[in-house]
């Protein structure tokens, strides 16, 4: 949970963020392309990485950014596809990959809770 704009309100990572909320910010036009690029790059890492520890780390730390995907519905769809692939990987049953599966499932749940 994070302090929302210094107001003392705590933002819940599992609560939806209205897609219109970021657009009300004065700096949204500057932040939007940076955020979109970051999310695309993160999804690319998840698609290409093979190391279970790296995948689990990225998935775990992505939790704070998933609510910010609401202005980017195509990216949210792509994220769901990537996480579904990681969660259902049939060939890797190692103990390390079980952490990846757990984190992928948790991020899919979070996407379902936070996206409109």
BELBEL-V503584 format. One record per residue. RES is the residue in three letters. SS is DSSP state (H for helix, E for strand, L for the rest). PHI is phi in radians with two decimals (999 if undefined). D_FIRST is the distance of its C-alpha to the first C-alpha in Angstrom with 2 decimals. Layout:
# BELBEL-V503584
res=RES ss=SS phi=PHI d_first=D_FIRST
res=RES ss=SS phi=PHI d_first=D_FIRST
This chain:
# BELBEL-V503584
res=UNK ss=L phi=999 d_first=0.00
res=UNK ss=E phi=-2.25 d_first=3.76
res=UNK ss=E phi=-1.20 d_first=6.95
res=UNK ss=L phi=-1.45 d_first=8.97
res=UNK ss=L phi=0.93 d_first=12.32
res=UNK ss=L phi=1.21 d_first=12.73
res=UNK ss=L phi=-1.54 d_first=13.32
res=UNK ss=L phi=1.56 d_first=11.28
res=UNK ss=L phi=-1.40 d_first=9.60
res=UNK ss=E phi=-1.81 d_first=5.91
res=UNK ss=E phi=-1.44 d_first=5.56
res=UNK ss=L phi=-1.64 d_first=5.42
res=UNK ss=L phi=-1.19 d_first=6.51
res=UNK ss=L phi=-1.80 d_first=9.53
res=UNK ss=L phi=-1.74 d_first=10.69
res=UNK ss=L phi=-1.20 d_first=13.49
res=UNK ss=L phi=-1.92 d_first=13.89
res=UNK ss=L phi=-1.05 d_first=17.50
res=UNK ss=H phi=-1.07 d_first=19.62
res=UNK ss=H phi=-1.46 d_first=21.23
res=UNK ss=H phi=-1.06 d_first=18.24
res=UNK ss=H phi=-1.08 d_first=18.18
res=UNK ss=H phi=-1.13 d_first=21.98
res=UNK ss=L phi=-1.34 d_first=21.98
res=UNK ss=L phi=-1.24 d_first=20.70
res=UNK ss=L phi=-1.10 d_first=23.67
res=UNK ss=L phi=-1.76 d_first=22.78
res=UNK ss=H phi=-1.03 d_first=21.98
res=UNK ss=H phi=-1.12 d_first=25.42
res=UNK ss=H phi=-1.46 d_first=24.67
res=UNK ss=H phi=-1.41 d_first=21.18
res=UNK ss=H phi=-0.92 d_first=22.10
res=UNK ss=H phi=-1.15 d_first=24.56
res=UNK ss=H phi=-1.19 d_first=22.44
res=UNK ss=H phi=-1.11 d_first=19.45
res=UNK ss=H phi=-1.09 d_first=22.05
res=UNK ss=H phi=-1.12 d_first=23.76
res=UNK ss=H phi=-1.06 d_first=20.69
res=UNK ss=H phi=-1.15 d_first=19.90
res=UNK ss=H phi=-1.10 d_first=23.63
res=UNK ss=H phi=-1.14 d_first=23.96
res=UNK ss=H phi=-1.12 d_first=21.14
res=UNK ss=H phi=-1.11 d_first=22.87
res=UNK ss=H phi=-1.10 d_first=26.13
res=UNK ss=H phi=-1.06 d_first=24.97
res=UNK ss=H phi=-1.12 d_first=23.92
res=UNK ss=H phi=-1.28 d_first=27.34
res=UNK ss=H phi=-1.70 d_first=29.39
res=UNK ss=L phi=-1.22 d_first=27.91
res=UNK ss=L phi=-2.06 d_first=29.70
res=UNK ss=L phi=-1.30 d_first=28.21
res=UNK ss=H phi=-1.03 d_first=26.01
res=UNK ss=H phi=-1.15 d_first=23.95
res=UNK ss=H phi=-1.14 d_first=23.20
res=UNK ss=H phi=-1.06 d_first=22.36
res=UNK ss=H phi=-1.11 d_first=19.97
res=UNK ss=H phi=-1.09 d_first=18.25
res=UNK ss=H phi=-1.12 d_first=18.00
res=UNK ss=H phi=-1.09 d_first=16.82
res=UNK ss=H phi=-1.10 d_first=14.04
res=UNK ss=H phi=-1.43 d_first=12.80
res=UNK ss=L phi=-1.32 d_first=13.40
res=UNK ss=H phi=-1.02 d_first=10.48
res=UNK ss=H phi=-1.29 d_first=8.43
res=UNK ss=H phi=-1.81 d_first=11.77
res=UNK ss=H phi=-1.06 d_first=13.12
res=UNK ss=H phi=-1.08 d_first=12.09
res=UNK ss=H phi=-1.41 d_first=14.03
res=UNK ss=H phi=-1.42 d_first=17.06
res=UNK ss=H phi=-1.04 d_first=18.11
res=UNK ss=H phi=-1.31 d_first=20.63
res=UNK ss=L phi=-2.16 d_first=22.10
res=UNK ss=H phi=-1.10 d_first=23.35
res=UNK ss=H phi=-1.18 d_first=25.76
res=UNK ss=H phi=-1.19 d_first=23.15
res=UNK ss=H phi=-1.10 d_first=21.10
res=UNK ss=H phi=-1.12 d_first=24.44
res=UNK ss=H phi=-1.11 d_first=25.14
res=UNK ss=H phi=-1.10 d_first=21.80
res=UNK ss=H phi=-1.09 d_first=22.61
res=UNK ss=H phi=-1.11 d_first=26.08
res=UNK ss=H phi=-1.13 d_first=25.00
res=UNK ss=H phi=-1.19 d_first=22.56
res=UNK ss=H phi=-1.13 d_first=25.31
res=UNK ss=H phi=-1.11 d_first=27.76
res=UNK ss=H phi=-1.16 d_first=25.70
res=UNK ss=H phi=-1.20 d_first=25.06
res=UNK ss=L phi=-1.80 d_first=28.74
res=UNK ss=L phi=-1.01 d_first=30.44
res=UNK ss=L phi=-1.41 d_first=33.61
res=UNK ss=L phi=-1.52 d_first=35.23
res=UNK ss=L phi=-1.73 d_first=32.75
res=UNK ss=L phi=-1.98 d_first=32.39
res=UNK ss=L phi=-1.16 d_first=31.62
res=UNK ss=H phi=-1.07 d_first=29.15
res=UNK ss=H phi=-1.12 d_first=27.04
res=UNK ss=H phi=-1.27 d_first=26.88
res=UNK ss=H phi=-1.11 d_first=25.58
res=UNK ss=H phi=-1.13 d_first=22.23
res=UNK ss=H phi=-1.11 d_first=22.36
res=UNK ss=H phi=-1.05 d_first=23.25
res=UNK ss=H phi=-1.08 d_first=20.41
res=UNK ss=H phi=-1.12 d_first=17.79
res=UNK ss=H phi=-1.12 d_first=19.75
res=UNK ss=H phi=-1.11 d_first=19.78
res=UNK ss=H phi=-1.10 d_first=16.04
res=UNK ss=H phi=-1.24 d_first=15.62
res=UNK ss=H phi=-1.11 d_first=18.52
res=UNK ss=H phi=-1.09 d_first=16.97
res=UNK ss=H phi=-1.09 d_first=13.79
res=UNK ss=H phi=-1.03 d_first=16.32
res=UNK ss=H phi=-1.11 d_first=18.26
res=UNK ss=H phi=-1.40 d_first=15.50
res=UNK ss=H phi=-1.80 d_first=14.33
res=UNK ss=L phi=-1.64 d_first=17.75
res=UNK ss=L phi=-1.21 d_first=20.30
